[in-house]
Amino acid sequence: MRLTKLVLTLLLLGLAGQAACQEDDYGEDDFGGGGGYGEEEEEEDPPPAPAGDGAARELSSVADLEAFMDDNDASVVGAFLEKEMPDPAAVMPEDWDEDEDGTWEAPVVMNPELAAFNSIASSLYNYRFAFSAAPDVLAKLKSKTGGLYLYRSPKFLSAEHGDKPRERFPSTKLSESAVRNWLNSKAQPLVGLYSSSTKERYSGATLVVFFNLDFAKNAKGVSYVLKRARKAAAKLKGKLAVAVASSTDLSYELGDYGLPTDKPNTILMGISAGGQYYAPADGAAAFSGDTMSEFARAFLAGELTPYEKPEPEPAAGGGDEDLSDSDDDYGGGDEDDEYKDEA
């Protein structure tokens, strides 16, 4: 009898403890001021999208335009007479009553041409896009009817060698494929920037000069290289493209050519063609107009052999291990079979 009472008492105590735990689980922490169902924390607004790759900037003034075009890369500018306009596809409802409903006006929408421009800009993220409908900006662009304009980088432009400052898209109808093909064929000057965002524009064989490409801190060095590169490129036009690159920004590519990656202040050269990479036969020769021309001549004559990266050496202690007895190391064999039979 005493044993029965003892068991009942223990059961009652257990139920009481469980109920208390449930009250704690759904108490003030969850529904009050500090739990998961209390006062909701205010969600922070997401940061604004950067006006960089894939985002078309709006230019509100001539100063904005000039700042945008002062860049190492080309600038693509869309000029529009208006940002918004009455929807050209809107139609007044048949039952519209001007006495009751007022004068009908088409709803205002974004200019369809600007909408098409923004869509293209978001797709061609390796180009820099901007647009404007400001009258003073359009006057600076000398655009009376609007249009799409390409401005080559003023830092690489060479009027002496035939580079034109700007090009205009030859149609009023914008399509992604047409704009892409136009930009790829027009964006780069005679000697332009070769970077992670521009290298796809060089579809053919390209001679790249890697060096300290810093207009602010190495102005004389940049001028020295560009002068000689342009002279060589003028003679190679139609045979071999020529570009310049920052040896620090593209240090990860130097190994593809077999060039040293630990000499950022040395002027180096390489040629990329069809997925193969070439370095000068005399890699130790100092850069000059003559060595650059000789490098190009040797490549075009088929005298160079593409560089092949050596196979990575196996890790220390590596090699093929005999795993035939691995079952024994982990308790395999007959014992495993017995365990499977029991299971």
N, C-alpha and C positions, 0 to 999 in steps of 0.2 A: 504493500500500500504506500509506504513511504517512498519507495522507488518510483511509483507512478506519479506521485505528487512532484517529486524532484524533476522528472522528465517534463511534466506540464509546465512547471515554473521556468525551466530553461527555454522551452519553446516560446512562451509568452515574452520572455526577455529578448529573445532573438527577433521576434516580430516587432517589438517596440523599437529596437535599435535600427531595424531596416526602415521603419517609418520616419525616424528622426533623420536618417541619412537622406531620404527623399525630400524632406522639407528643406534640408540644407542645400540640396542640389537645385531646387527651384525657388530659393529664397531671394534675398535682396541682391545678391551678386548677379543673378541672371535677369531679374526684372526691375531692379532698383537702380541706384545711381552709379554702380561701378562695374557691373557685369556685362556679359555679352549681349544682353537685351536692354541695356540701360540707354543712356543718352548716346546717340550716334555721333561718332566723330565726323567732323566736317571734312569732306573729301577735297583735297587740294586740286586746283585746276591744273591740267597738264601743261607743261611748258610749251610756248609757241613753237611751231615748226620753224627750223632755221631756214633762212632764205639762201639756201645753198643748192646742192645738187637736186634737180627735179623741181625746184620751186621758182616760179617766175616772179621777179621783184617788180613792184610798181615804182616808176620814176615820176616824182611829182615836180621836179624842177630840173633846170639845165645842170645845176651843180650835182644832182643825183646822177644824171646821165654821164657827166664827165668822170665822176668817181667810179661808176660802174665799168666804164670802158678802159680805165687805167689798170689793166690786169695783164698777167703773163699769158692768159689764154684769150681766145676770141670771144666777142660779145655778140649775142643775138638779141635784137631789139624789135619788138612789134609796135607799130604805130597805128592807133585807132582814133577815129574822129569822135567816138563816144563809147563810154563803158557800158551804158545801159540804153535801151531803146524799147519802144512799144513792140510787143510780140508780133512779128510779121505773120505768124500763122494763126493768130487769134481771129475769131469771127463773132460778130454780134449775134446773140441768141435770137431766134425767130420771134419769140414772145416778149422781146424787150420793149417796154413801154416808157418812152422818154418822159411822159407826164408823171408817171409813177416812179420810175427807176432813175430818172435823171439822164443826162447826156452820156451815151456809151463811149467808153475809152478802152482801148486795148490795154491789158496788163503790161507792166514794165518788166522786162527780162534782161539778163546779161546779153550784150552784143554777141550774136552767134559766132562771129569771126573771132572774138576774144575768147569765147568758150573753147573753140577748136584750138586756138593758140595755147591755152593753158593745158589742154589735154596732151598736146604734143610735147610741151615743156616737161610735163611729169613723166613722159616716157623716155625722152632723150636726156637722161639725167647726167650724161657726161659733157653736156654743154651748159653754158651760162645764159639764162634767158631773163629778159626784162621787157616790160611793156609800159606804154604811156598814152594817155589821152589829153595830157596837158598842152594847151596851145603853144606855150613857149618852147616846150620840148619838140613838138612837131615842127615848129619853125626852125629850130636848130638842126633837125634832121632833114630839112627842106622837103618835107612830106606834106603835100596838099590833099592827097586822097587816102593816106594811110598805106601800110605795106609792111613787109618783113625785111629787115636789114641785117647784114652780117658785117661786123667791124673786126678786122684782124687786129691782133695785139699790137699796140704801138711800140712795145718794147722789142719786138722782133721784125717789125716792118722795115723794108728797105726799098724805097722808091727808086733808088739807083739801079736796083736789080729787077725792077718791073713789078714789085708788089703794089697792089691797089689797096687803099685804106678800107674800102667797103664794097660790098656786093649787095644787090637787091634780088630778092626771090622773084623769078620771072612770071608768077601767076598770082591772081587774087584768091584762088582756091587753095587752101592749106590742107595737105594730107601728111600723115606721119612718114610714110615711105618716101614721098617726094622731098620733103624737108630734110630727112635724114641723108638721102643721097646727095642732095645739094650741099649740105653742110660738110659732109665727109670729103667732097671734092674741092671745096672752096675755102675751108676754114684755115688751113695751114699756109703760111707764107713760104717763100723759097727755103728758108731755114727756120723752122719753128720749134716749139717746145715738144719734147718727147717725154711723156709722163704716164702715170697709171690711167689718167682720164683721157689722154689724147693719143695713145699709141695705136688704138684700133683704127685711127684715121690713116695710118700708114699701112696700107694693105700690101704693098709690094716690098721689094728689097730696100732696106733703109740703113744708111750709115749713120751711126749715132756717136756723138762726141760727149763723153762723160767728164764732167769737171765741176769745179766749185761755182755753180751757177747762182751767184748772189749779186744782184744788180746794185745793192747798197754797199756791201762790204768788199766786193771784188769787181768793181766797175771796169777797171783797166783790163783785168783778165777776161771778163765777158766780152769786151770790145775786141780784144785780140783774137779770141776764138771765133766770134761771129764774122769778123772781117775775112778771115781765111776760109771759114766754112762756106760763106756765100760765094767767094771766088771759085771754089771748087764745085759748088752746087750748080752754078750757072753753066759750067761745062758738062755736068752730068745730068742735066735736066732731061727727063724722059727715059733715062737709063737706071738711075739710082737716086732715091730720095736722100736728103741730108737733114738731120735734126740734131738738137743739142739736149742734154739731160743733166739733171743734178746727180752727181755721183753719190751723194748722201741719201737723197730721196729714193733712188733706184739702186741702192747698194745690193739689194737682194737679187738683182738681175745680173750683176757683174760676173758672178760665178758661171752663168750660162755661157758666157763668151770665153771663159778661162782667164778672166782679168782679175787682178788682185783687188780685194775688198778692203784692204787696210791702208790705202793711199788716197784719202779724199782730196788732197791738194795736187794730185798728179792728173794731167790731161790724158785720158784714155780713149781708145776708139774700138768700135765693134760694128759688125754688120749682121743684121737679122734678115733672114730670107726663108720663107716657107717652113718655119719652125726649126730652122737650123741657124747656128750662131758661129761667127767667124771673128778671129782676132788677127792683127797684122802678123806676118811671118816673123818679123823682127819686133817682138813685143817691147823691147827695151828702147826702141828708137824714140827720140823726143818728138813731141807734136810740132808740126809745122805744115804750111800749105803743101810743100813737096811730099812729105810723108803721107799726108792725107790723100793726095792725088795718086800716089803710088799704091796705097792700100786699095783704093777704089779700082784702079787699073788691074791689079792682080786678081781681085774678085771677079770682075767682068770677064777676064781672060780665063777664068776657071782654074787658076793656079793655087787657090787656097783650099784647105781641107777643113770641114766644119769641126768644131771642138766637141769632144765627147767627154762627158763627165765620168770620172772613174767610179767604179762600183764601190759603195761604202764597205769598209772593212768590218768583218763580224766582231761582235763584242767579245771582250776577253773572257776566256773560259767557255766560249760558245761552241758551236758545232752540233752535229746531229747526235742526239742522245738515243740510246737503246731503251725504248719504252716497253719492250716485250714483257719485262717482269714487273711492270707497274702494278698489276693486280696483287702480287704478293706483298708489295710495300703497303697496300691499303687494305689488308685483310681479305684479299681475294681468294680464289681457288675453291677447294671443296667446301670450306665454311660458307662461302657466299651461296653455293648451290644448295646447301642444306637450309640456309635461311630462306631462300626463294621457295623451296619446297614447303617449308613451314608456313610461309606467308600464303 
